[in-house]
Amino acid sequence: MVSAAEINIYTTREPQLIQPLIEAFTASSGTKVNAVFLKDGLAERVATEGESSPADLLMTVDAGNLVDLVEKGITQPVDSAVLSDAIPEQLRDANGHWFGLSMRARVIYAAKDLDLATFNYEELADPKWKGKICIRSGQHPYNTALFAAYLAHHGAEETEKWLTAVKDNLARKAAGGDRDGAKDILGGICDIAVANSYYVGLMRSGKGGEDQVKWAEAIKVVLPTFKDGGTQVNISGAAVAKHSPNKADAVKFLEYLVSDEAQKIYAEANYEYPVKVNVAADPIIASFGELKIDSKPLSEVVSHRKQASELVDKVGFDN
């Protein structure tokens, strides 16, 4: 008797986001998926387990974390036409070590009555926004990713000037969370905020409670772009572990995750953008308009993370 196929995934994603995908894959393929949910320390655990690690697939959020897995030598390349055809080139590793599976965009929350239909990230430095911008800590990964993308577009000198000007435009200290930007717009503290797209889905849907519905009602969302590019996005993604004992089935699960069915689950579970072009986002997210993804490869953006963090400190962004 041949035993049923089985794979093991290590993930930092929340169980309620992953479980529906696991159940759907098992139902369609018969492959059993064992999930180990980790708050942090994923790379350290796999490295410690070494060649005896049972991990087949490593799933996490943020392109930087995926690149870190590769740099720690705990992934292996995958050559799959299914993955290459489904995932835009800038959202996957050039050598097949990691793949983006869902996206969130770094957007502008704007006061509902503000006459603002389009926006460039460069405009955050415009003096007309002095005392009118809210943002969380510049050292938060969401913002270092945005600043790293700015570096990829404009270089260090221009980015430092821009960061200094953005700091001068802040309505309050760079702190709190993304949803606080919507709350503070409602409270009249700021006119615009820099935040992630999916939080609007969580607020407007009522999943965050009645107060957050009111915050969301006070704002509209504008999809900003770089003047010479598109909207900055970050991803959740996955990589096949270097010592995967079940690589073939792990790749099948990865390929399932870019199927129309799985991409729809991603869109509905956490208001994330599907990476697959022909799969619709949740209606709340789709209402923002067409997302034009920035063309800079995420691997290039990630390479500027350290410099972005250093510039945040240099200009005293969080002071």
VENTADA-V801527 format. One record per residue. N is the residue number from 1. RES is the residue in three letters. PHI is phi as a letter, one per 20 degrees, with the letter a starting at -180 (999 if undefined). NEAR is the number of other ideal C-beta (glycine too) atoms within 12 Angstrom. Layout:
n->[N & N]
res->[RES & RES]
phi->[PHI & PHI]
near->[NEAR & NEAR]
This chain:
n->[1 & 2 & 3 & 4 & 5 & 6 & 7 & 8 & 9 & 10 & 11 & 12 & 13 & 14 & 15 & 16 & 17 & 18 & 19 & 20 & 21 & 22 & 23 & 24 & 25 & 26 & 27 & 28 & 29 & 30 & 31 & 32 & 33 & 34 & 35 & 36 & 37 & 38 & 39 & 40 & 41 & 42 & 43 & 44 & 45 & 46 & 47 & 48 & 49 & 50 & 51 & 52 & 53 & 54 & 55 & 56 & 57 & 58 & 59 & 60 & 61 & 62 & 63 & 64 & 65 & 66 & 67 & 68 & 69 & 70 & 71 & 72 & 73 & 74 & 75 & 76 & 77 & 78 & 79 & 80 & 81 & 82 & 83 & 84 & 85 & 86 & 87 & 88 & 89 & 90 & 91 & 92 & 93 & 94 & 95 & 96 & 97 & 98 & 99 & 100 & 101 & 102 & 103 & 104 & 105 & 106 & 107 & 108 & 109 & 110 & 111 & 112 & 113 & 114 & 115 & 116 & 117 & 118 & 119 & 120 & 121 & 122 & 123 & 124 & 125 & 126 & 127 & 128 & 129 & 130 & 131 & 132 & 133 & 134 & 135 & 136 & 137 & 138 & 139 & 140 & 141 & 142 & 143 & 144 & 145 & 146 & 147 & 148 & 149 & 150 & 151 & 152 & 153 & 154 & 155 & 156 & 157 & 158 & 159 & 160 & 161 & 162 & 163 & 164 & 165 & 166 & 167 & 168 & 169 & 170 & 171 & 172 & 173 & 174 & 175 & 176 & 177 & 178 & 179 & 180 & 181 & 182 & 183 & 184 & 185 & 186 & 187 & 188 & 189 & 190 & 191 & 192 & 193 & 194 & 195 & 196 & 197 & 198 & 199 & 200 & 201 & 202 & 203 & 204 & 205 & 206 & 207 & 208 & 209 & 210 & 211 & 212 & 213 & 214 & 215 & 216 & 217 & 218 & 219 & 220 & 221 & 222 & 223 & 224 & 225 & 226 & 227 & 228 & 229 & 230 & 231 & 232 & 233 & 234 & 235 & 236 & 237 & 238 & 239 & 240 & 241 & 242 & 243 & 244 & 245 & 246 & 247 & 248 & 249 & 250 & 251 & 252 & 253 & 254 & 255 & 256 & 257 & 258 & 259 & 260 & 261 & 262 & 263 & 264 & 265 & 266 & 267 & 268 & 269 & 270 & 271 & 272 & 273 & 274 & 275 & 276 & 277 & 278 & 279 & 280 & 281 & 282 & 283 & 284 & 285 & 286 & 287 & 288 & 289 & 290 & 291 & 292 & 293 & 294 & 295 & 296 & 297 & 298 & 299 & 300 & 301 & 302 & 303 & 304 & 305 & 306 & 307 & 308 & 309 & 310 & 311 & 312 & 313 & 314 & 315 & 316 & 317 & 318 & 319]
res->[MET & VAL & SER & ALA & ALA & GLU & ILE & ASN & ILE & TYR & THR & THR & ARG & GLU & PRO & GLN & LEU & ILE & GLN & PRO & LEU & ILE & GLU & ALA & PHE & THR & ALA & SER & SER & GLY & THR & LYS & VAL & ASN & ALA & VAL & PHE & LEU & LYS & ASP & GLY & LEU & ALA & GLU & ARG & VAL & ALA & THR & GLU & GLY & GLU & SER & SER & PRO & ALA & ASP & LEU & LEU & MET & THR & VAL & ASP & ALA & GLY & ASN & LEU & VAL & ASP & LEU & VAL & GLU & LYS & GLY & ILE & THR & GLN & PRO & VAL & ASP & SER & ALA & VAL & LEU & SER & ASP & ALA & ILE & PRO & GLU & GLN & LEU & ARG & ASP & ALA & ASN & GLY & HIS & TRP & PHE & GLY & LEU & SER & MET & ARG & ALA & ARG & VAL & ILE & TYR & ALA & ALA & LYS & ASP & LEU & ASP & LEU & ALA & THR & PHE & ASN & TYR & GLU & GLU & LEU & ALA & ASP & PRO & LYS & TRP & LYS & GLY & LYS & ILE & CYS & ILE & ARG & SER & GLY & GLN & HIS & PRO & TYR & ASN & THR & ALA & LEU & PHE & ALA & ALA & TYR & LEU & ALA & HIS & HIS & GLY & ALA & GLU & GLU & THR & GLU & LYS & TRP & LEU & THR & ALA & VAL & LYS & ASP & ASN & LEU & ALA & ARG & LYS & ALA & ALA & GLY & GLY & ASP & ARG & ASP & GLY & ALA & LYS & ASP & ILE & LEU & GLY & GLY & ILE & CYS & ASP & ILE & ALA & VAL & ALA & ASN & SER & TYR & TYR & VAL & GLY & LEU & MET & ARG & SER & GLY & LYS & GLY & GLY & GLU & ASP & GLN & VAL & LYS & TRP & ALA & GLU & ALA & ILE & LYS & VAL & VAL & LEU & PRO & THR & PHE & LYS & ASP & GLY & GLY & THR & GLN & VAL & ASN & ILE & SER & GLY & ALA & ALA & VAL & ALA & LYS & HIS & SER & PRO & ASN & LYS & ALA & ASP & ALA & VAL & LYS & PHE & LEU & GLU & TYR & LEU & VAL & SER & ASP & GLU & ALA & GLN & LYS & ILE & TYR & ALA & GLU & ALA & ASN & TYR & GLU & TYR & PRO & VAL & LYS & VAL & ASN & VAL & ALA & ALA & ASP & PRO & ILE & ILE & ALA & SER & PHE & GLY & GLU & LEU & LYS & ILE & ASP & SER & LYS & PRO & LEU & SER & GLU & VAL & VAL & SER & HIS & ARG & LYS & GLN & ALA & SER & GLU & LEU & VAL & ASP & LYS & VAL & GLY & PHE & ASP & ASN]
phi->[999 & e & f & f & f & b & c & c & d & d & b & e & f & f & g & f & e & e & g & f & f & f & f & f & f & f & f & e & d & n & e & e & d & e & d & d & e & c & f & b & m & f & f & f & f & f & f & f & f & m & f & e & f & e & f & d & c & d & d & b & d & n & g & f & f & f & f & f & f & f & f & e & m & d & c & c & f & c & d & c & f & f & f & f & f & e & d & g & g & f & d & b & f & f & d & m & e & b & c & f & d & b & c & c & d & e & d & d & e & c & g & g & e & f & e & b & d & c & a & d & g & g & f & f & e & f & g & f & e & g & m & c & d & d & b & e & g & f & e & f & g & f & e & f & f & f & f & f & f & f & f & f & e & c & n & f & f & f & f & f & f & f & f & f & f & f & g & f & e & f & e & b & g & f & a & m & d & f & f & f & f & f & g & f & f & g & e & m & f & b & e & c & b & e & a & e & f & f & f & f & f & f & f & f & f & n & f & e & o & f & f & f & f & f & f & f & f & e & c & c & d & d & e & f & c & f & g & d & b & c & e & f & c & c & c & d & a & b & b & e & f & g & d & g & f & c & g & g & f & f & f & f & f & g & f & f & f & d & f & g & f & f & f & f & f & g & f & e & f & b & l & e & f & f & e & e & g & e & d & f & f & g & g & f & f & f & f & f & o & f & e & d & f & g & e & f & g & f & f & f & g & g & f & e & g & f & f & f & f & f & f & g & f & f & e & m & g & e & f]
near->[3 & 6 & 10 & 14 & 24 & 24 & 38 & 32 & 41 & 40 & 39 & 32 & 37 & 20 & 20 & 17 & 30 & 37 & 20 & 26 & 42 & 34 & 22 & 26 & 33 & 24 & 16 & 18 & 25 & 16 & 30 & 22 & 37 & 25 & 33 & 29 & 23 & 24 & 15 & 15 & 17 & 36 & 31 & 19 & 25 & 39 & 25 & 15 & 24 & 16 & 16 & 13 & 28 & 25 & 40 & 40 & 52 & 49 & 48 & 43 & 34 & 34 & 45 & 32 & 36 & 38 & 36 & 32 & 38 & 32 & 21 & 22 & 18 & 33 & 41 & 27 & 21 & 33 & 19 & 25 & 13 & 21 & 36 & 22 & 18 & 29 & 36 & 30 & 22 & 31 & 38 & 37 & 35 & 18 & 18 & 24 & 32 & 43 & 50 & 44 & 49 & 45 & 44 & 44 & 44 & 47 & 41 & 44 & 46 & 35 & 32 & 21 & 13 & 23 & 13 & 26 & 14 & 17 & 33 & 26 & 42 & 25 & 27 & 39 & 28 & 19 & 14 & 17 & 31 & 19 & 18 & 32 & 40 & 42 & 44 & 34 & 28 & 37 & 26 & 29 & 29 & 37 & 39 & 37 & 40 & 45 & 46 & 42 & 45 & 45 & 35 & 33 & 29 & 28 & 15 & 23 & 15 & 23 & 37 & 27 & 20 & 36 & 41 & 23 & 25 & 39 & 34 & 24 & 30 & 38 & 30 & 26 & 21 & 35 & 23 & 25 & 27 & 42 & 34 & 33 & 46 & 42 & 32 & 34 & 39 & 28 & 21 & 16 & 26 & 37 & 35 & 41 & 49 & 49 & 42 & 43 & 42 & 40 & 38 & 45 & 35 & 30 & 37 & 33 & 23 & 17 & 23 & 25 & 16 & 14 & 18 & 28 & 24 & 21 & 34 & 35 & 21 & 32 & 39 & 29 & 44 & 36 & 36 & 39 & 31 & 33 & 19 & 17 & 26 & 26 & 36 & 43 & 44 & 45 & 43 & 40 & 47 & 49 & 49 & 45 & 44 & 30 & 24 & 33 & 23 & 28 & 27 & 21 & 30 & 40 & 32 & 31 & 46 & 43 & 34 & 35 & 45 & 40 & 29 & 20 & 24 & 38 & 34 & 25 & 31 & 41 & 34 & 31 & 32 & 35 & 35 & 41 & 44 & 41 & 41 & 33 & 21 & 14 & 29 & 21 & 35 & 30 & 15 & 28 & 36 & 22 & 21 & 34 & 21 & 17 & 32 & 21 & 34 & 36 & 23 & 33 & 29 & 41 & 32 & 23 & 38 & 35 & 22 & 32 & 35 & 20 & 26 & 37 & 27 & 22 & 35 & 37 & 21 & 22 & 28 & 19 & 36 & 26 & 16]
